[in-house]
Amino acid sequence: MNHKTSLKPPTVTVESKLAGIGSAGGRIRRQVYELTPGDLGRFPIWEFRLDGDGGEGCDECTVRPCTAPGPLDPADRMFVVRAVFTLADGSRMHGYCSPPLRGDSSIGALQPIIVTDRGQVRFWCGTTVPDAKRLAHNYEWLGKEARSVFPVRFESEVKLVGGPARGSVPGFLILEDFQTRRTRTVV
């Protein structure tokens, strides 16, 4: 089964989309971990923004669509941006990553995530080791086996001040030592 998702740019402006869709006041809000391929196809930039008009249920994981008149400056605030992922077998998928801030382009800072119709596949696990069930779900959602996925390369599809966010991931990464930033790879 092929889980590739085509993400085409919107044919209408973001402003017109925002005027007709969303929660109270015509404003779209999502939990970042609930973003779908359709969300990323319509809006390539999402900002973390806690403000008084977010409504009930908004927290530090709440994002909303954002537009940038030129290259996006990650120093303005926290964002996630649409990214393309190229898997080891050459197939391409879409998802998002966080633009690098203050020159930190580590995987822990970029946190690349592939978004499928079935769920999000996170490659940065922090200090939590994914169990066999979580790994099986990830490969099922990707429709691939480990050897077809890793290493996976990614690159942002949004113009960023300082150039695109990009990197390569050898597997699911776990932070083993916070002070030394030593990681362990699980596939």
C-alpha positions in Angstrom: 0.0 0.0 0.0 1.4 3.4 -1.0 1.0 6.1 1.7 2.5 8.9 -0.4 0.5 12.1 -0.2 0.5 14.8 -2.8 0.8 18.2 -1.2 -0.1 20.8 -3.8 0.1 24.6 -3.1 -3.3 26.2 -2.4 -5.0 27.8 -5.3 -6.6 30.5 -3.1 -5.0 32.8 -0.6 -4.4 31.8 3.0 -6.5 34.8 4.0 -9.5 33.6 2.1 -9.1 30.1 3.5 -8.9 31.5 7.1 -12.0 33.6 6.6 -14.2 30.5 5.8 -12.7 27.7 7.9 -11.9 27.1 11.5 -13.3 27.6 15.0 -14.9 30.6 16.6 -14.0 33.8 14.8 -12.9 32.0 11.6 -9.6 31.0 13.2 -8.0 27.6 12.6 -6.3 26.0 15.6 -4.8 22.5 15.7 -2.6 20.5 18.1 0.7 20.2 16.3 0.6 16.4 16.8 -2.8 16.3 15.0 -1.7 18.1 11.8 -2.8 16.1 8.7 -1.4 15.9 5.1 -4.3 18.2 4.1 -3.4 20.8 6.8 0.2 20.9 5.5 -1.0 21.0 1.9 -3.2 24.1 2.6 -0.8 25.9 4.9 3.0 25.2 4.7 3.7 27.3 7.8 2.2 26.8 11.3 3.1 29.0 14.3 2.9 28.2 18.0 1.0 31.2 19.4 -0.7 31.4 22.7 -3.0 34.4 22.8 -6.3 35.4 24.3 -8.4 34.5 21.3 -7.3 30.9 21.0 -10.3 29.5 22.7 -10.8 26.6 25.1 -8.3 23.7 24.8 -5.4 25.9 23.5 -2.0 25.1 25.1 1.7 25.0 24.2 1.0 22.4 21.5 -1.5 24.6 19.7 -0.6 25.9 16.3 -2.3 28.1 13.7 -1.6 28.8 10.0 0.8 31.6 9.3 1.9 33.6 6.3 5.3 35.2 5.8 5.7 38.1 3.3 9.3 36.9 2.5 11.7 34.3 3.9 10.5 33.1 7.3 12.7 34.2 10.2 12.7 31.5 12.9 13.9 34.1 15.4 10.4 35.7 15.3 8.8 32.9 17.2 8.3 29.1 17.1 7.1 27.5 13.9 6.8 24.2 12.1 7.2 24.2 8.3 6.3 21.7 5.6 9.2 19.5 4.6 9.8 16.8 2.0 11.4 13.5 3.1 13.3 11.2 0.8 13.5 7.6 2.2 16.3 5.2 1.6 14.4 3.5 -1.3 14.0 6.9 -3.1 10.4 7.4 -2.3 9.2 10.8 -1.1 6.8 11.7 1.7 5.8 14.9 3.4 5.7 16.2 6.9 7.2 19.1 8.9 10.1 20.2 10.9 11.0 23.1 13.1 13.3 25.7 11.5 16.7 26.0 13.1 17.1 28.7 15.7 20.4 30.3 16.7 22.3 27.9 14.4 21.1 24.8 16.2 20.4 22.4 13.3 20.5 19.2 15.5 17.8 16.6 14.9 16.6 17.4 18.5 16.0 21.0 17.5 14.6 20.3 14.0 12.4 17.4 15.1 11.5 16.1 11.7 8.1 14.3 11.4 6.5 12.5 8.5 2.7 13.0 8.4 0.6 10.3 6.9 -3.1 9.8 6.6 -2.9 7.3 9.5 -0.7 9.3 11.9 2.6 11.1 12.4 6.0 9.4 12.5 8.4 11.1 14.8 12.1 10.4 14.4 13.3 12.4 17.5 12.0 10.4 20.5 13.6 12.6 23.2 14.4 10.4 26.2 11.5 7.9 25.6 12.6 4.7 23.9 9.9 3.6 21.4 8.7 0.1 22.2 8.1 -2.7 19.6 4.4 -1.7 19.2 5.3 1.9 18.5 8.0 0.9 16.0 5.6 -1.4 14.2 2.9 1.3 14.0 5.5 3.7 12.5 6.5 1.3 9.8 2.9 0.4 9.1 2.0 4.1 8.8 4.9 4.6 6.4 4.0 1.4 4.5 7.7 0.4 4.6 10.3 -1.8 6.3 13.2 -0.2 8.1 15.7 -0.9 5.3 13.4 1.0 2.9 13.2 4.0 5.3 16.7 4.7 6.7 18.6 6.7 6.3 15.9 9.3 5.6 16.8 12.8 4.4 14.5 15.8 4.8 14.4 19.4 3.6 12.0 22.3 4.4 9.8 23.5 1.5 9.4 27.0 2.9 11.9 29.9 2.2 13.7 30.5 5.5 16.2 33.2 6.5 19.5 31.4 6.5 18.4 28.8 3.9 16.5 25.5 4.1 16.3 23.3 7.2 17.7 19.9 6.2 19.2 16.8 7.7 19.5 13.1 7.6 18.2 10.6 10.2 19.7 7.1 10.6 16.8 5.7 12.6 14.6 6.7 15.6 16.8 8.8 17.8 16.8 8.6 21.7 18.7 11.2 23.8 20.8 9.1 26.3 22.7 11.9 28.0 21.4 15.5 28.2 24.8 17.0 29.1 26.8 15.4 26.3 23.8 15.2 23.8 24.8 11.6 23.1 22.0 9.8 21.2 21.2 6.2 20.5 19.6 5.0 17.2 16.8 2.4 17.1 15.4 0.9 13.9 
